[in-house]
């Protein structure tokens, strides 16, 4: 397997984290976003949307971070990470939708401002982030995991941008249950850390 990624991308980290948790052998291929490598024909032939991550599994090309999580869980036959039972599968899908929606337009967008210079309204996206964090805090106040009794791809999808939310000036101090959740993810065997992005950007 080959994973086309960028170390500062939370979407790419989702895929890299799950590959590591599943202990699936893979090669990491860094895509130089700063030079526009993701918009060149050779990369667009893999993903016409020009986005990382992209998984190439011996010619089976999967784009979109959440789709990659689903693919990997299915390929590995890991129904603990992605249940087959309808209600349990729907509970996971609900949080994948949150990852693609509220996460993307809240904490991920706030971080894009500080890390990549995106032209979002900081007050607006930070406000969205705190609305989401309040909902996560409520859910995690009496549940260890988002969608089941153990970790699933829902938790993997949520982790990266929440863990690095402070880099977008989103303070996690008021969310003890969320912080405990982050530590639970980080304690899983095979956990792969997400680089401190401000430091990484300064060195780039």
C-alpha positions as CSV (number, residue, x, y, z in Angstrom):
1,X,0.0,0.0,0.0
2,X,1.1,3.6,-0.7
3,X,-0.4,6.6,1.2
4,X,0.1,9.9,-0.5
5,X,0.0,12.4,2.4
6,X,1.3,15.7,3.9
7,X,2.4,15.7,7.5
8,X,0.4,18.9,8.3
9,X,-2.9,17.5,6.9
10,X,-5.3,16.3,9.5
11,X,-7.2,14.4,6.8
12,X,-4.0,12.6,5.9
13,X,-3.3,11.9,9.5
14,X,-6.6,10.1,9.9
15,X,-5.5,7.6,7.2
16,X,-2.0,7.3,8.6
17,X,-3.2,6.8,12.1
18,X,-5.6,4.0,11.1
19,X,-3.0,2.2,9.0
20,X,-0.7,2.3,12.0
21,X,-3.5,1.1,14.4
22,X,-4.2,-1.8,12.1
23,X,-0.4,-2.5,11.7
24,X,-0.8,-2.6,7.9
25,X,2.5,-2.3,6.0
26,X,2.5,0.8,3.8
27,X,4.8,3.3,2.2
28,X,4.3,7.1,2.9
29,X,4.7,9.4,-0.1
30,X,4.8,13.0,0.9
31,X,3.0,15.4,-1.5
32,X,4.6,18.9,-1.5
33,X,1.5,21.0,-1.1
34,X,3.5,24.2,-0.9
35,X,4.9,23.7,-4.4
36,X,1.4,22.8,-5.8
37,X,2.3,19.1,-6.4
38,X,-1.3,18.2,-5.6
39,X,-2.5,20.2,-8.6
40,X,-0.2,18.7,-11.1
41,X,-1.4,16.2,-13.7
42,X,0.3,13.2,-12.2
43,X,-1.4,13.7,-8.9
44,X,-4.7,14.7,-10.4
45,X,-4.7,11.4,-12.3
46,X,-5.0,9.8,-8.8
47,X,-7.4,12.3,-7.3
48,X,-9.1,14.8,-9.6
49,X,-10.0,16.9,-6.5
50,X,-6.4,17.5,-5.9
51,X,-6.5,16.6,-2.2
52,X,-4.5,14.4,0.1
53,X,-4.7,11.7,1.3
54,X,-4.8,9.1,-1.5
55,X,-4.4,5.4,-0.8
56,X,-3.1,3.2,-3.6
57,X,-3.6,-0.4,-2.7
58,X,-1.8,-2.3,-5.6
59,X,-3.8,-0.3,-8.1
60,X,-7.0,0.2,-6.1
61,X,-7.0,3.9,-5.6
62,X,-9.1,5.3,-2.8
63,X,-9.5,9.0,-2.2
64,X,-11.1,10.9,0.7
65,X,-9.9,10.3,4.3
66,X,-13.2,8.8,5.6
67,X,-13.5,6.6,2.5
68,X,-10.0,5.3,3.2
69,X,-11.0,4.5,6.8
70,X,-13.9,2.4,5.5
71,X,-11.8,0.7,2.9
72,X,-9.1,-0.3,5.3
73,X,-11.6,-1.6,7.9
74,X,-13.4,-3.6,5.3
75,X,-10.2,-4.9,3.7
76,X,-8.8,-6.0,7.1
77,X,-12.2,-7.6,8.1
78,X,-12.2,-5.5,11.3
79,X,-15.8,-5.4,12.3
80,X,-14.7,-4.1,15.7
81,X,-13.6,-0.8,13.9
82,X,-16.6,-0.8,11.5
83,X,-19.5,-2.9,12.6
84,X,-21.8,-4.8,10.2
85,X,-24.9,-4.6,12.4
86,X,-27.1,-1.8,10.9
87,X,-27.6,0.4,14.0
88,X,-24.0,0.2,15.0
89,X,-22.8,0.9,11.4
90,X,-25.2,3.9,11.3
91,X,-23.8,5.2,14.6
92,X,-20.3,5.2,13.1
93,X,-21.5,6.8,9.9
94,X,-23.1,9.6,11.9
95,X,-19.7,10.6,13.3
96,X,-18.0,10.3,9.9
97,X,-20.5,12.9,8.7
98,X,-19.6,15.1,11.6
99,X,-15.9,14.7,10.6
100,X,-16.8,15.8,7.1
101,X,-19.1,18.6,8.2
102,X,-18.8,20.2,11.6
103,X,-15.1,19.3,12.0
104,X,-14.2,20.6,8.6
105,X,-16.0,23.9,9.0
106,X,-15.1,24.4,12.7
107,X,-11.7,23.3,14.2
108,X,-10.2,22.3,10.9
109,X,-11.1,25.6,9.3
110,X,-9.7,27.5,12.3
111,X,-6.4,25.6,12.0
112,X,-6.3,26.3,8.3
113,X,-6.1,30.0,9.1
114,X,-3.0,29.8,11.3
115,X,-1.2,26.9,9.6
116,X,-2.0,27.6,5.9
117,X,-3.2,31.2,5.9
118,X,-6.7,30.4,4.8
119,X,-9.1,33.4,4.5
120,X,-11.8,32.3,6.9
121,X,-13.5,34.5,9.5
122,X,-11.7,33.4,12.7
123,X,-14.5,34.4,15.0
124,X,-17.0,32.4,13.0
125,X,-15.0,29.2,12.6
126,X,-13.8,29.2,16.2
127,X,-17.4,29.7,17.4
128,X,-18.4,26.7,15.3
129,X,-15.5,24.7,16.9
130,X,-16.7,25.4,20.4
131,X,-20.3,24.5,19.5
132,X,-19.0,21.1,18.3
133,X,-16.8,20.7,21.3
134,X,-19.7,21.3,23.6
135,X,-21.6,18.5,21.8
136,X,-18.6,16.2,22.0
137,X,-18.2,16.9,25.7
138,X,-21.8,16.0,26.3
139,X,-21.4,12.7,24.4
140,X,-18.1,11.8,26.0
141,X,-19.2,12.8,29.5
142,X,-20.7,9.3,29.9
143,X,-19.2,7.4,27.0
144,X,-15.6,6.4,26.5
145,X,-16.0,6.2,22.7
146,X,-18.2,8.0,20.2
147,X,-20.1,5.2,18.5
148,X,-19.7,2.0,20.6
149,X,-18.2,0.3,23.6
150,X,-14.8,0.3,22.0
151,X,-12.9,2.4,19.5
152,X,-14.2,2.6,15.9
153,X,-13.3,4.5,12.8
154,X,-15.6,7.2,14.1
155,X,-13.0,8.0,16.8
156,X,-10.2,7.9,14.3
157,X,-12.0,10.4,12.1
158,X,-12.6,12.8,14.9
159,X,-9.2,12.7,16.6
160,X,-6.8,14.6,14.5
161,X,-8.4,18.0,14.1
162,X,-9.7,18.0,17.7
163,X,-6.2,17.1,19.0
164,X,-4.7,20.0,17.1
165,X,-7.5,22.5,17.6
166,X,-5.4,24.7,19.8
167,X,-3.2,25.4,16.8
168,X,-6.3,27.2,15.4
169,X,-6.7,29.2,18.6
170,X,-9.4,26.8,19.8
171,X,-8.9,26.3,23.6
172,X,-9.7,22.8,24.8
173,X,-9.3,23.7,28.5
174,X,-13.1,23.7,29.2
175,X,-13.6,20.2,27.8
176,X,-12.3,17.6,30.3
177,X,-14.2,14.7,28.7
178,X,-12.8,15.5,25.3
179,X,-9.3,15.7,26.6
180,X,-9.7,12.3,28.3
181,X,-11.0,10.9,24.9
182,X,-7.8,12.2,23.2
183,X,-5.6,10.5,25.8
184,X,-7.5,7.2,25.2
185,X,-6.8,7.4,21.5
186,X,-3.2,8.2,22.2
187,X,-2.9,5.1,24.5
188,X,-4.1,2.7,21.8
189,X,-1.5,0.2,20.6
190,X,0.0,1.4,17.3
191,X,-0.9,5.0,17.8
192,X,0.8,7.3,15.3
193,X,1.2,10.9,16.6
194,X,0.2,14.0,14.5
195,X,3.2,16.4,14.2
196,X,3.0,19.7,16.0
197,X,2.1,21.7,12.9
198,X,3.2,25.2,13.8
199,X,6.7,23.9,14.5
200,X,6.5,21.9,11.2
201,X,5.4,24.9,9.2
202,X,8.2,27.0,10.6
203,X,10.7,24.4,9.5
204,X,9.2,24.0,6.1
